[in-house]
Amino acid sequence: MKIVSINSVPYGSTGHIMKDITHYANLTGNMAQCYCRKWKDNKAEAIAIPFGSYLENAVHVVLSQITGLNGCFSLLGTYKLLKEITKINPDIIHLHNLHFWYINLPMLFHYIKKHNIRTVWTLHDCWSFTGQCPHFTMVKCNKWKTGCYDCEQYRLYPQAYVDQTKLMYRLKKKWFTGIENMTIVTPSQWLADLVKQSFLSDYPVKVINNGIDLNVFKPTESDFRETHGITPKSGGGGSIFS
């Protein structure tokens, strides 16, 4: 099976998830390749191939902030990426974070729809179904359920100088819906429940929790109880859960 993965960066939580999946897919006899935004540390990344350029990314940032239109630029870099994907002819495209000013969204999703490529989209935040913000719980906003407008957070990441959330909501709904064979993956049931209330609700949603390193996070022997005089009869060990 041939798999292409796309994420904004090759580092951090989402970058490591993308690279780990790519690595283990290759170990199990598949042909997997991942792509990410051109970044200063890309030279050290053998498994994640950068696309675009520093200049194009910078232009994308400026134009997005001025116009409020996110994901509408980076035409040349996206064109070259899609040419590479065509050469690979993947069975699956695995999407991760598509924000961070590096890819042209209408071009990408038009390509996926045109070629009817099986797609998995792992959501690491709520950006995919809002007019702009990746998180809305702190401002207790529910506009994303029906249509964003008058955004309280439009100057926050991915920041803009004008509020175009109403338009961006409509555009993202147009771009992201209508894919014949796409599955959405979330790391939590909480996020899955939100997806089912959004314009992405027609897609099947699977919850796959983020993995942890069991060599680090594991039960260990401790003299904590003895040191602090806690006995099984005292019940002190369970008090933090009451």
N, C-alpha and C positions, 0 to 999 in steps of 0.2 A: 504494500500500500504506500502511496506517495502522499506526504502531508506537508503543507506549507503553513507556517504560523507567523503571525504579525503582531507586534507589540510596540508601544512607544519607545521603550528603552530596554537594554539588555541586563540591567542591574536592578537591585531592590527586589521586593517581594514578587511583583508581576513578571519582571525580567527573569528571575530565577525559576519561577514556575514554568514559563515558556521554554527556557533552555533545558530544564530537567525533563520535561515531556519530550522534547526533541531528542535529547540524548538517549532516553530509554526506548523511544520508538525505533531509533537506529539500532540499538542493541538487540532488539527483538525481530530484526530482519526487515523492517520497513525502511523507506527512504524519506527522511524528514529533514526539512530545512526551515530555519526561522530568519525573519527579517525585522529590522528595527530602524528607528530614526537615526540619522547621522549624528554622532555624538563624539565628544572629545576623547572618550576612552574606548572607542570602538576598535582601535588597533589591537587591543589586548583580547578582543572577543573573537575567538576562532569559529565558534558555532553560530553566532548571530551576525548576519550580513547586513551592514548599514546601507540604506539607500537615500537618495536625495543629496543635498549639500548644505553646508553651514549657511551659505547665502540664501538659499531657497527657504530654509527654515526660518531665518531671521525675517525675510520678507513676509512669510506666512504669519509670523507673530504680529508684525506691525499692521498688516492689512486686516487681520482678524480683530485687533484691538480698535482700529479706526472704524471699521464697518460693523462690527458685532457679528460677523459671519464666520463661524468656526468650521474648519474642515472644507473650505471652498477653494483652497489655493494648492500650492505644491503640485502643479500639473505635470511638470517635466519629471520630477522624481517618481510620481505615481505612475506615469506612463512607462518609465523604464522598469519599475517594479512589476507592472502587469505583463510586460514583455518577458521578464524572467519567469513569471508564473506560467505563462503560456508555454514556454520551453519545457518546464517541469511537467505540465499537464497533471496537476494533483488530483487525487481522489477526494481529498478533504482540505478545506481551508479552515484553519483554526485562528479565530480572531481573539485578541485580548483588548488592551486599552487602545482606543483609536483617537483619543484626544491628545493634546500636547503639540499641536501645530506642525504636523509632519506628513499628512496624507490627505489626498483629495477624496472625500467621502462619496460624492455622486459618481465619480469615475470607478471607485472600488466596487460599490454595490451594483452599479450598472453591469460591470464585468461579471460579477457573481451570478446575477440574474440571467444575463445573456447566455452564459456557458452552463447554467444550471449545475453549479458545483455544490456538492454537499458541504455544508458549512456548520461549524461549531463556534459559538460565540460565548466565551467565558467572561462574565461581567464581574468586575472587581469593585464597582461602585454603581451609582444610579444615573450616570451621565447619559447613557444610551436612550433613556426615555424621558429626558427633561429638555427644556429649551436651552439650557446651558450648564447648570450647576451639577457637580458630581454627588453632592449631598444636600438634602433639604430638611432633615429632621431638626437641626438646631434652630431653624427659623419657623418650624412647624407649618410648612407650606405644603398644600395638597393640589396646587394648580396643575401639576404635571398629570393628574388623572384625566383632565379634560382639555387642557391647553394652557401653556404658560403665557404670562403677560405681566407687565409692571414688576419685574423681578427685583427682589431686595438684595440679591447677591451678584448682580451682573458685573460689578467691579471686582469681584473675587475670581479666583481661577475657575475656568480659563477666561480671564478678565477681558472686559471690553469697555470702551468709553461711551458707547451708546447701547441702549437696551433693545436688542433685536430678538429677544427670547420668544416672542409670539411667532415671528417668521421662522426662526430656527426650529421651533417645535414642529411646525408644519412640514418643514423640509426634512427633518430627521424622520418623521413619521412616513413621509413619502419614500425616502431612501431605504429605511430599515425594514419596511413591511413588504409583503409580496414575494418573499423568497420561498421557493417551493420546498426546499429541503434544508431547513436550518433548525438546529437544536440549541437552546440557550442553557448554559451551565452557570450555576451560582455557587459560591462557597458556603452559603447559609440558607436555611429555610426562610429567614426574615427577608432576605433579598429576593428569593423566589416568590414569596407572597406579594411583594411590591410589583414584580414583573407581571404577575397575573392580573394586576389592576391597571396596567399601562397599555399603550397601543401595541406592545409586543406580546400581548396575551394569547394570540393565536398560535404561537410557537410552543412546542413542548419544552418544559423546563425540568432540568435534572439538577439535583443538589449533590455536589461533590465537595466535601469539606477539604480545606487546605491541609496538606500533610504536615507532620512534624517529624523532626529528627529524633527517633527513639533512642539513639545513642546519647543524646543530651537530656531529653525529657523522659525520665524513667524513675521508678521508685528506688530510693536509696536508704541505706541503713542510717539511723540518726539517734543520737542520745538526747534529743530535745526534751522528751518527757522526763527522763531522769534528771537532767540538768535543772529543769524548772519545777520539779516535784509533782509532776502530773501522774496520777495513777488511773487505771481503768475505771475505778469506782468514783473518782472525783468528777468525771464527766467534763473536765476542762478542755479536753482535746476536741470536743464537738461544739463548744460554745460559739465559735466563729460562724457556724452555719445556722444558728438559731435566729 
